[in-house]
Amino acid sequence: MIVRLTEAAKDDLLEIWRYIVVDSPGAADRQLDRIEAAIARLADFPNLGVARDELREGLRMLRVDRYAVFYSYRSRRVRVERILHASRDATSIGF
């Protein structure tokens, strides 16, 4: 399967890194590595996450540490929609 990130998801990754790097550059790099590794696994296992149809039909969520990767898949393509801190209210995002 092909995995693609939306521009919003790419921006989310950069925002996560910028937030953490202030306190620890190494921790920021490691966190992004863990998130990116989890996203890469979706190519082989797109059902890893849990269904979040209440947010949008076909949307799934995969937890990575304190972050939630929201994605959908079909036709051999995984589309990562957003990557948010788990404390954020996903219902207000508007997927």
CYANA upper distance limits for C-alpha pairs under 8 A (distance plus 0.5 A):
  1 MET  CA     43 ALA  CA      5.25
  1 MET  CA     44 ASP  CA      7.12
  1 MET  CA     76 ARG  CA      5.19
  1 MET  CA     77 ARG  CA      5.87
  1 MET  CA     78 VAL  CA      7.37
  2 ILE  CA     43 ALA  CA      6.62
  2 ILE  CA     76 ARG  CA      6.88
  2 ILE  CA     77 ARG  CA      5.30
  2 ILE  CA     78 VAL  CA      6.54
  3 VAL  CA     39 ILE  CA      8.22
  3 VAL  CA     40 ALA  CA      7.74
  3 VAL  CA     42 LEU  CA      7.94
  3 VAL  CA     43 ALA  CA      6.54
  3 VAL  CA     77 ARG  CA      6.41
  3 VAL  CA     78 VAL  CA      5.10
  3 VAL  CA     79 ARG  CA      6.46
  3 VAL  CA     80 VAL  CA      7.89
  4 ARG  CA     77 ARG  CA      8.06
  4 ARG  CA     78 VAL  CA      6.68
  4 ARG  CA     79 ARG  CA      5.50
  4 ARG  CA     80 VAL  CA      6.63
  5 LEU  CA      9 ALA  CA      6.20
  5 LEU  CA     10 LYS  CA      6.79
  5 LEU  CA     79 ARG  CA      6.30
  5 LEU  CA     80 VAL  CA      5.15
  5 LEU  CA     81 GLU  CA      6.99
  6 THR  CA     10 LYS  CA      6.85
  6 THR  CA     79 ARG  CA      7.53
  6 THR  CA     80 VAL  CA      6.63
  6 THR  CA     81 GLU  CA      6.07
  6 THR  CA     82 ARG  CA      7.91
  7 GLU  CA     11 ASP  CA      6.63
  8 ALA  CA     12 ASP  CA      6.62
  8 ALA  CA     81 GLU  CA      7.39
  8 ALA  CA     82 ARG  CA      6.58
  9 ALA  CA     13 LEU  CA      6.84
  9 ALA  CA     80 VAL  CA      7.00
  9 ALA  CA     81 GLU  CA      6.16
  9 ALA  CA     82 ARG  CA      4.79
  9 ALA  CA     83 ILE  CA      6.09
 10 LYS  CA     14 LEU  CA      6.95
 11 ASP  CA     15 GLU  CA      6.62
 12 ASP  CA     16 ILE  CA      6.63
 12 ASP  CA     82 ARG  CA      7.22
 12 ASP  CA     83 ILE  CA      6.15
 12 ASP  CA     84 LEU  CA      7.33
 13 LEU  CA     17 TRP  CA      6.72
 13 LEU  CA     32 LEU  CA      7.59
 13 LEU  CA     83 ILE  CA      7.32
 14 LEU  CA     18 ARG  CA      6.57
 15 GLU  CA     19 TYR  CA      6.63
 16 ILE  CA     20 ILE  CA      6.86
 16 ILE  CA     28 ALA  CA      8.22
 16 ILE  CA     32 LEU  CA      8.42
 17 TRP  CA     21 VAL  CA      6.34
 17 TRP  CA     28 ALA  CA      5.64
 17 TRP  CA     29 ASP  CA      7.59
 17 TRP  CA     31 GLN  CA      8.26
 17 TRP  CA     32 LEU  CA      7.33
 18 ARG  CA     22 VAL  CA      7.29
 18 ARG  CA     28 ALA  CA      8.17
 20 ILE  CA     24 SER  CA      6.67
 20 ILE  CA     25 PRO  CA      7.58
 20 ILE  CA     27 ALA  CA      7.42
 20 ILE  CA     28 ALA  CA      5.52
 21 VAL  CA     25 PRO  CA      4.79
 21 VAL  CA     26 GLY  CA      7.97
 21 VAL  CA     27 ALA  CA      7.62
 21 VAL  CA     28 ALA  CA      5.57
 21 VAL  CA     29 ASP  CA      8.45
 24 SER  CA     28 ALA  CA      6.77
 25 PRO  CA     29 ASP  CA      6.85
 26 GLY  CA     30 ARG  CA      6.71
 27 ALA  CA     31 GLN  CA      6.53
 28 ALA  CA     32 LEU  CA      6.86
 29 ASP  CA     33 ASP  CA      6.65
 30 ARG  CA     34 ARG  CA      6.76
 31 GLN  CA     35 ILE  CA      6.81
 32 LEU  CA     36 GLU  CA      6.44
 33 ASP  CA     37 ALA  CA      6.50
 34 ARG  CA     38 ALA  CA      6.74
 34 ARG  CA     64 VAL  CA      7.76
 35 ILE  CA     39 ILE  CA      6.76
 35 ILE  CA     64 VAL  CA      6.63
 36 GLU  CA     40 ALA  CA      6.64
 37 ALA  CA     41 ARG  CA      6.87
 38 ALA  CA     42 LEU  CA      7.26
 38 ALA  CA     64 VAL  CA      7.64
 39 ILE  CA     43 ALA  CA      8.03
 39 ILE  CA     69 VAL  CA      8.34
 39 ILE  CA     80 VAL  CA      8.48
 40 ALA  CA     44 ASP  CA      8.43
 41 ARG  CA     45 PHE  CA      6.54
 41 ARG  CA     46 PRO  CA      8.22
 42 LEU  CA     46 PRO  CA      4.98
 42 LEU  CA     47 ASN  CA      8.04
 42 LEU  CA     48 LEU  CA      7.43
 42 LEU  CA     78 VAL  CA      7.71
 43 ALA  CA     77 ARG  CA      8.45
 43 ALA  CA     78 VAL  CA      7.38
 46 PRO  CA     73 TYR  CA      7.54
 46 PRO  CA     78 VAL  CA      7.71
 48 LEU  CA     62 LEU  CA      7.24
 49 GLY  CA     60 ARG  CA      6.16
 49 GLY  CA     61 MET  CA      5.38
 49 GLY  CA     62 LEU  CA      4.70
 49 GLY  CA     63 ARG  CA      7.92
 50 VAL  CA     60 ARG  CA      5.81
 50 VAL  CA     61 MET  CA      5.82
 50 VAL  CA     62 LEU  CA      7.07
 51 ALA  CA     58 GLY  CA      7.59
 51 ALA  CA     59 LEU  CA      6.62
 51 ALA  CA     60 ARG  CA      4.90
 51 ALA  CA     61 MET  CA      7.00
 52 ARG  CA     56 ARG  CA      7.24
 52 ARG  CA     57 GLU  CA      7.93
 52 ARG  CA     58 GLY  CA      7.76
 52 ARG  CA     59 LEU  CA      5.75
 52 ARG  CA     60 ARG  CA      5.57
 52 ARG  CA     61 MET  CA      7.03
 53 ASP  CA     57 GLU  CA      4.91
 53 ASP  CA     58 GLY  CA      6.29
 53 ASP  CA     59 LEU  CA      6.19
 53 ASP  CA     60 ARG  CA      7.92
 55 LEU  CA     59 LEU  CA      7.59
 55 LEU  CA     90 ALA  CA      8.20
 55 LEU  CA     91 THR  CA      6.80
 55 LEU  CA     94 GLY  CA      8.22
 55 LEU  CA     95 PHE  CA      7.25
 56 ARG  CA     95 PHE  CA      6.86
 58 GLY  CA     72 SER  CA      6.40
 58 GLY  CA     73 TYR  CA      8.07
 59 LEU  CA     70 PHE  CA      7.25
 59 LEU  CA     71 TYR  CA      6.22
 59 LEU  CA     72 SER  CA      5.40
 60 ARG  CA     70 PHE  CA      6.15
 60 ARG  CA     71 TYR  CA      5.78
 60 ARG  CA     72 SER  CA      6.35
 61 MET  CA     68 ALA  CA      6.67
 61 MET  CA     69 VAL  CA      5.92
 61 MET  CA     70 PHE  CA      4.98
 61 MET  CA     71 TYR  CA      6.76
 62 LEU  CA     68 ALA  CA      6.13
 62 LEU  CA     69 VAL  CA      5.54
 62 LEU  CA     70 PHE  CA      7.07
 63 ARG  CA     67 TYR  CA      6.27
 63 ARG  CA     68 ALA  CA      5.04
 63 ARG  CA     69 VAL  CA      6.74
 63 ARG  CA     86 ALA  CA      8.44
 64 VAL  CA     68 ALA  CA      6.61
 64 VAL  CA     69 VAL  CA      7.82
 66 ARG  CA     85 HIS  CA      6.42
 66 ARG  CA     86 ALA  CA      5.99
 66 ARG  CA     87 SER  CA      8.45
 67 TYR  CA     83 ILE  CA      7.17
 67 TYR  CA     84 LEU  CA      6.00
 67 TYR  CA     85 HIS  CA      4.86
 67 TYR  CA     86 ALA  CA      5.43
 68 ALA  CA     83 ILE  CA      6.10
 68 ALA  CA     84 LEU  CA      5.80
 68 ALA  CA     85 HIS  CA      6.63
 68 ALA  CA     86 ALA  CA      6.03
 69 VAL  CA     80 VAL  CA      7.52
 69 VAL  CA     81 GLU  CA      8.21
 69 VAL  CA     82 ARG  CA      6.59
 69 VAL  CA     83 ILE  CA      5.01
 69 VAL  CA     84 LEU  CA      7.16
 70 PHE  CA     80 VAL  CA      6.47
 70 PHE  CA     81 GLU  CA      6.01
 70 PHE  CA     82 ARG  CA      5.76
 70 PHE  CA     83 ILE  CA      6.66
 71 TYR  CA     78 VAL  CA      7.35
 71 TYR  CA     79 ARG  CA      5.94
 71 TYR  CA     80 VAL  CA      4.69
 71 TYR  CA     81 GLU  CA      5.63
 71 TYR  CA     82 ARG  CA      7.64
 72 SER  CA     78 VAL  CA      6.30
 72 SER  CA     79 ARG  CA      5.84
 72 SER  CA     80 VAL  CA      7.11
 72 SER  CA     81 GLU  CA      7.94
 73 TYR  CA     77 ARG  CA      5.92
 73 TYR  CA     78 VAL  CA      4.76
 73 TYR  CA     79 ARG  CA      6.49
 74 ARG  CA     78 VAL  CA      7.26
 81 GLU  CA     95 PHE  CA      8.24
 84 LEU  CA     88 ARG  CA      7.32
 89 ASP  CA     93 ILE  CA      7.89
 90 ALA  CA     94 GLY  CA      8.34
